[in-house]
Amino acid sequence: MTTKIIRRWGVLALVAVATIASTVLTTGPSYAADSAKVYVVQGLPGKTVDVAFDGHVVARGIKTAKVVGPFPIKSGQRKVTFSDNGKVLLERMFSVKPKSSWDVVVHLPAESKTKPAVTVFRNDLTAVPSGKAELVVAHTAQVPPADIRVDGKVLFKNVANGESLNLVVPVQTYKVAISPAGKSSPVLLGPVDLTVKGGALNRVYALGDPEDNTMNVAVHVIPTGNSGSSRPDRVDTGTGGQAAGVRSLASFWR
């Protein structure tokens, strides 16, 4: 089973690299006075999903690993509903602020194959320095907490389902690998080459369940523009997990 899982991860990783290289950037921010922009990421394997906000259907037939939007949503408390073939899979309340951008991800949680979860990620569309890109990797697959290696170094430890990590990095190709938290093997993903787009937020979502051979990836790229600086101005640890040697990361990426 482990060999099959690793092989499947490797194939999907190569797909992810190709996808990032060819993804058409979605529209950048342009907001009404009291609205937000919301994208939907479909992370449920084997489902074709319809999505509604506050009872109004905004998209139908969203396949696994697809990103749709942006949808202008009035700020405040909103309700999102996901359904498949007319059957409601999940309803969830979430909150958005005016003139902001969000990814709403429906996915499998770590503890269940049948009860989906929703995780909402705010998109930081701050302009990145010239020659740089913002890279965000989100764990939305049904796998245990994992360590993430970049160019052979463990940069983030114990990233759990529903968490993400983000870095501002030079525009180039990196070797990325993922393994179970605290272990160097088995390698669940890679190492594979990952090329990021400059002047943009590059989001990569891990999706699915390796035991069912449904692992997949979704890629979402949103233009941010450049700030003109030639050096990274921030190194973040994301929404969860722990960074290994955060204080040394800025010099690592230069």
N, C-alpha and C positions, 0 to 999 in steps of 0.2 A: 504493500500500500504506500509506504514512504517513497519508494522509487517512482511510482506513478504520480504521486503528488508533486515531487520535485520536477519530474519531466514536464508536467502540465504547467507548473509555475514558469519554467524556462521558456516554453512556447509563448505563453501569455505575455511574458516580459518583453520578448522580441516584438510582439504585436504592439505593446505599449510604446516602445521606442519609435516604431514606424508611425503610430498614431500621433505622437507628439510632433514628429517631424512634419506631418501633413495636415494637422488640425487647422481649420479656419478659425481665426480668432473671433470670438463673439463680440457683440457690440459693447463699447465702453459706456461709461456713465452718462446719462442724460435724463434728468429727473423732473417730474412735475413737482409742484411746491410741497406737497404732503404725501409723497409716494416713495416706495423703495422698488428696487429691481430684484426679482427672485428667479433663480434658475432651479430646475428640478433634475436631480441625478437619479436614474433608475438602477438600483443596485440589487434587485431581487432576481435570482436565477430562475429561468423557466417561466417568467411571467411577462404578460403584455399589459401594461398598466395605464389606466386613465387617471388623471389628476384634476382635482377641483379645489379652488380657494373660496371659502365662505359659501359653498354650495354651487358655485359657478364653474363648470368644466372649462379648463383652459387648454388641455391637451388630451389626445386619445391615442391608444395603441403604442405607448412608449416601450420599446424593447430594452432588454438588459444591456447595461453599460452605456445607454444613450443619455445625452444631456440636452434638455430643451429649455427655451426661454431666450431672453429675459421676459418676465411677465411683470407689468407695473402693478404693484400692490399698495393699497393705502396703508400708511403706517399705523402701528398699534397692534393689538391682539388679533391674530388671524387664525382661521382653521383650515388645515389642509386635509384632504380626503384622497386616499388611494384606493382604487378598485380594480378588479380583474374580472372581465366577463359579467359585469353588473354586480358582482359581490364585493362589498366593502372589505378591504384588507386591513385598513388602519385609518384612524382619524387622530389628528394631533393639533393642539393649540401651540402657536409660537408667536413671538413678538418681533416686529421689525421697526427700525427707526427711520425717520424721513431721510431721503437722499443717501441711502445706503444700498449695498449689494450683498446678496445672500445666496448660498447653495443649500437647498433642502434635499437631503439624501435619504431615500428609503432603502433599507438594507437589512441583512440578517444580523442580529446581535450575537455576541459570543456564546450565549447560553441556550439558544433555541434555533431549530431548523425551520419551525413552522410559524412562529410569531414574529413578524417583522418589526423593525424599529425605525425611527426617524431621528436623524441628527442634523442640526442646522449649523452651518458654518458661515461666519461673516467673511466677506471678501475684502481684504485690504487692498484698495486700489491706489494707494500712495505711489507716486512716481518713483521708479527705481533708478539708481545711478546709471549713467551712461555705460554701456557695455555689460550691464548686469541684468539678472532676471530674478523674480521671486519664485521660489519653488516650495510648494506645499504638498506633503505626502500625508494622506489620511488613511487610517486603518478602519475600514468598514466591512471587513470580511469576517467570516466565522472561523477565526483562528486565534490561538492564545496570544498574549502579549509578546511582542517581538523586538529584537534589536535591529537597527538599520546601520549598515556599513556603507561609507562613501569613500571610494578610492582606497579600500582596505582598512579604513579606520572606523571603529564604532563611534558614531557621533551621537546617536540617540538610543537610549535603553528603555526597555519595558513600555513600548508604545502599545496601548490597549485598544480594543474595539471602541469606536466613537471618538478617538483622539487623533490629533494631527500634529505635524511638525512643520516649521517653516524656516527658510533660510533665504538670504539674498546672496546670490552666487554669480560669478562671472559666466558669461554666455560661452559655454563649451560643452564637451561631452564628459560625463562622469560614469564610473563603474559603480553600480549600486547593487547591494546584496542584502537579503533579509533572512534572519535565522531566529529560532526560538530565543526568548529572553534569557540571557546569561549563558548561552551556548554558541559554539562556533559551527555546530552541525546538528541536524542536517540543514543544508542551505535551502530555504524554502523558495527563494527567488534569486536568480542570477548566479554570479555577478554578470550584469548586462550593461551595455552602453546606454546612457540616458542623455539626450541632447535637449537643452532648454531653449525657449524662445526669449529673446531679449526684449526689454521694454514691456514686459507682460507678467501677469500672475499665471503661473503654471501649476494647476491642481491635478494631482494624480490620486485616484481612489482605488484601493484594493477591494474587490468584491467577491462574494460567493463562498463556497464551502469546499475545501480540498477533499474531504472524505467522500463527497458526492461528485467529485471531478467537475465542479462548476466554477472554479476560480476564474475571475475575469478582472479587467481593469477598465476604468472610465477616465478620460482625460478632458479637462476643461481649461481653456486658455482665454484669458481676458486681457486686452491691452491696458496698460497703465500709463504709458509714456515714460520719458526719461527725465531725471532731475538735473542732469548735466555733470554731476560729480563722477569721477572715475574710480572711486573706492566705495566699498559697501558701507552703508550708514546704519545697518542694524542686523543683528543676528538673534532670532527669536527661538524659543523652545516649543512653540505651538500651544495646543490646547490641553496637552497632557503628556505623560511620560517624563523622562529625565534626560537632559543633555549631558553627554560625557565631555568634560573639558570645555564648557561653554566659553570661558574667558579666553581660550586660545583659538576659537573658531575664526575670529576676524582675520587673524594672520594666516590661518590655514587657507582661506578662500582668496587671499590677495594674489 
